[in-house]
Every structure is written in C-alpha cells, then in structure tokens.
C-alpha cells in the first residue's frame, strides 16, 4: 500500500514539474484535434492571446504582438523613456 502511495506522489510531482517547464508557445486545438490558432505572449502584461486577435506593432523593424492597444502604448512609452 505504501508503495502505491509513493508511486502516486511521484507521479503528481512529475506532472507539476512538467507543467511548470512547458514551452512558452501554446497551441489551442479544436474538437477534432486541429489547430485553431497559435497563442502568443504579450511582452508587456505577459498574458497569452490568439495570434489572429493580437494587436500588431512594428518596433525596431520587428513585428511585436500585444493583447491590446493600451499594452502596446505602455510598452512603447517604457521603451522610449
């Protein structure tokens, strides 16, 4: 019985560690398993938004994706100060 509890505890710890180490990019999948849209992280507030809904800005020659115009403006203000 103790062995089973030890194995269960080890599995729970493994799943927690695996969840913490997952890659930054997340991909949402539809009901049939197909990809709906790639999730991208806002560099200012750090939340994820679907790529097709993200606010796009060109900063230093690179496209940067934000969750909203407000975050894009705050990011640019911090960058310019």
SULSUL-V411150 format. One line per field, one symbol per residue. ss: DSSP state (H for helix, E for strand, - for the rest). Layout:
# SULSUL-V411150
ss: ???
This chain:
# SULSUL-V411150
ss: -HHHHHHHHHHHHHHHHHHH-----EEEE-----EEEEEEE------EEEHHH-EEEEE--EEEEE--HHHHHHHHHHHH-
